[in-house]
């Protein structure tokens, strides 16, 4: 399995408390992981082949995370490897405005208050190795570099990032913060699912009622959309059924007609029979990106063994205000 590395290890490198060729190369390049990419072992075209495979897999296996980023729901950190925790403020609301005929009337005076919160920024990575003799033999035969290993490594990294984005990371904590996903964020609104959507007795109209209830829960928490609706893979086939007898719409198409729901998307990391309605606004959900997925390299055994690592810093940041209001709604039994 891929790993989430505790940010403390990178913090040690950044403070100059870690040693060795890899640490020295990172510090010499101001913590830019491109400093671990040299042309000593791989040729330019071979690096290009690795990068192209990485981009292809990332596009396929990061549908939720990439979808959020493509909508501008992203916070970029320039020095990702040198930043272990993101600190941000939760803001409270103020009391309502007043209506009277005399502007000099003393109104209720208050102010927004703020609470500091922390988000850990762990590194997600997967390693593989390449024997220099195997590489040289393929070059002599004029064969293109085998990109199978980087494809598998990138898939493992992407799948973990996607899983954390949807479901959170379980008990991962660092720097006073926890790494939550959309489905386990404590401030999310929860709506009870009476009957699973793939139940044969569940009609399109009943599914529509569930979604309208979810939308209302968001509105009640002062989050007004637009929204994206994420469903698990076991509901994919159900959504392709007719909304009702003799209908020219599928259930999916009918749900997409609900005002301000921009899309209905299958999230394959979402647990069966769980549905998420997520407001597509930065105050509700965004991805924090400190390092886009990339491949780095170092050598061992006198240069006879090349080590590679697909590495990324991409974490979800579901958000609520200081009063706990949130635009994420979770439908589950």
N, C-alpha and C positions, 0 to 999 in steps of 0.2 A: 504493500500500500504506500501511497505518497505520504509525506510527512508535513505537519505544520510545525515549523521550528520555532521554539520560544524566542521572542525578539531579543532576549537578554544576550544571546550569543552574538548577534550582529552588533548589539550595543557595545559589547566588549571590544570587538574589532574597531568600532568607530572611536572608542576612547583610547585606542592604542594599547589595550591590555591583552590582545591576542597576537600570536606570532606565527611565522611560517610564510611560505611563498604566497599562498592565497591571500592571507591577511595583508601582507606587504603590498601585493599588487592592487588590492582594493583601496588601501589608504593612499597609495601613490597616484591613483586615478580619482581621488576625492569621492570614494565609495561608489563609483560608477562601475557596475558589473561588466560593462564592455571592456574594462581593463583586464578581465580574465579571458578575453577572446583575442587570440593571437593567430597569425597566419603561419606559425612555425610548424604546426602539424597539419592543419587543414588548409586547403587552397581556397581561394575566393569563391569559386563555383561550388565547392563542397559546403561552405558556410551558407551560401545562397540556397542550396538544396535543403539544408536543415531548416532554415528560416521559413521557406515556402511551405514545408510540411507542417511546421509549428503553427503558422497562420491558418492553414486549412483546418487542422484539428480544433484549434481554438474557436473558429467560427462555428463549427458543427456542435461542439460540446459545451459551449457557454451561452445557450439561448437566453436564459433569464438575465444573467449578469451583463452580457453584451447588449441585450435589449434595453436595459436600464441606461447603460452608457450612451447608446445611440440616441436616446431621448434627452441627453444632457444631464441626466441624474447621476452626476459623478463629481467627486472632489479629488483633484490631483495633488499629490505631494511630490515636490521636486526631488527631495533627498530621501527617497523611500528607505534605503538600507540604513541611513543614519537617523531615522525617526522610528522610535519603537512604540510610541503612544500618540494618538490624536486626542487633544483636549478640545472640547467644544462646550457651548453654553445652551442650557435649556431655559427658555423664556416663558414667564407666566403671562396671563392676560390681565387686562384692566377692567374695572367696572364699566357699566354701560354709560353712554353719553346721556345728558339731561336735556329736557325740553321745557323752556319757560319764556316769558316775555321780557325778562330783564337780564341782560347779559352780565350785569354786575352781581347777580345772585351768587353767593358762595356755593359752589358745587362740592361734591364728594371728591376729595383729593387723594389720589393713590399713584402708584407707579408700577411699571413692570419690574419684576424681580428675576434674578438669574441664578442658575445653579450649574456649577462646573461638573461635567461628566467626562469620562475617558473611554476611548476605544483602542484596544490593543491592535497592533499592526504586525501580525506574525508573517513569516515567510512560508509559502507553500512550495514544495520542491520534490523532484524525483530524479534520481541519479542513474546513469548507465555508463558503460565503459567501452572502449574501442582499442583492440590490440593493433599496434603499429604494423605488425607483420601482415595481418589480414588486410589492413588498409592498403599497404604497399602492393600486395598481391593483386588486389582488384584494380589498382592503377595500371599495373603492367599489362593486364588483360583489356584495358580500355573500358572498364565497366564503370557505370555511374555509382556514386556512393549509395550504399544501402541506408535508407532513412527509416527503416522499420523501428529501430530503437527509439529514435526521437519522437516518432509518431505515438508509440505506446506511452512513453514518458509524459508527453504533452497531454495525452488523453487522461492519464491518471491525475495530473495536476488540475486540468480543467474540470474534471468530474468532482474533485474535492472542493474546488472553489464554488462550483455550482451547488453542491450539496450544502455547503456552509451558507451560501446566499439564501437558499430556500429554508433550510431546517436549523441553521445555527450549528455551533461546534460542540454542543454538549456542555462540558464543564470547563472549557478553556477560559482562563482569566489571566490577566497580566496588567500591572500598573494601575490597579484599582478599577479596571473595567472588564466586562465580559463580552464575548463574541457571539452575538445573537443573530439569528436569521429571521425571515419574515414569519415563519410558522411557530417560533418559540419566543418571540419578543414579548416581554411581560406586559407591555402596555397595549398590545393588540386587542381589538374588540372581538369577542367570541360569540358566535351564533350556533345554536344547537341544530344539528342535522337529524331530522326525524327518521328519514329513510334514505338509504344510499341511492345515488343517481342511477347506478347500473342495475337496480332492482327492476324486475320485469313489470312491477306494478307502478313504478314511478313514471309519471307522464311528463311531457314537455312543459305543460302548464305548471306542474308542481315544481319542476326545476326552476322555471322562471320565477315562481314565488320565492324560492330560496334566495335567488340572486337579488331580487328586490328587497328582501329582508336584510341582506348584507349591505346593500347600498344605503338603506335607511340607517343602519347602525353607524356607518361612516358619517352620514349627514348629521345624525344626533350628536356625534363627537366633533362637530364643526369642521368637517373635512368634506369638501364639495366637489371633488374630482378634478380632472378626469381620472378614470380608473382603468386598470388592466385586470383581467380575470384569469387566474392560473388554476388549471385542473390537473389531476393525476392521470397517468396513462390508462388506468382501468376505466376512465370515463370517455376516452377518445371515441370509441365506437358508438357509445350511447349518443354523443352529441351529433353524430352524423345521421341519426334517425330523423324521420319527419317530426316536425314540432307537434302536429296533430293530424288526424286522418284527412286525406286528400289535400294536405298542405303543400305549397310550393316552396316552403322554407324548411331547412333542417333546424334542430334545436340550437345548434351553434349560431346559425344565422339569426335566429330570433333573439338570442342573448346579446348579440352584437348590435341589435337595434335598440337596446335599452339606452336611454339618454346618457351620454358622457362615458359609456364604456367603450374604450377605444379598441380593445382586442380581447379575444378568448384564446389562450395559449396553453398548450400542454407543457407541463414542467415535469420531466421524467424523474426528477429527484424528490418530487412531492409524494409523501406517503399516500397509499391508497385511501380513498374516501375522505380526503381532505381537500378543501377548496380555499383559495386565497383571493380576496379582492383588495388590490393595492392602489392607493391614490398615487398617481404619477407626478408627484411634486417633490422637490428636494427637501422640504421640511418633513416629509413622510418616509421617503426611501431614496437612498443613493448608494453608489459604489465608491469606496475610497481606494484609489489606485496609487500605490507608491512605486510599483514596478510592473510594467507590462510583461507577460510571459516571454522569456528569452532563454537561449542556450548559452552556457558558459563552459569553459574548459580549463583543465590543468593537467599536469603530467606527473608520473611517478615512475619508479624503477628505471631511473636514468633515461627517461624519455621513451621507454618501450611500451608503456601503458598510458593511454590518454583517458582521462576521466571527464565526463560531461554531466551537466546538471541542467534540467529545465527548472527555472526559478521564477517566482512571481510574488508580488505583494498586491493582492486584490481582496478586499474584505467588504462585506455588506455593512451598511449603517442604517438599520431601521430606526425611526426617530419619533419622539413624542414631545410635547411641550412639558413645562414644569408641573402642570396640573394633570399630566398623564393622558391627555387627549391625543389620539393617534388615528391616522387614515388607513390603517391595515385592519382588515376584517378576516377572521378565520372561521370557516364553516367546518364543523366536525361533530361527530356523535358524542 
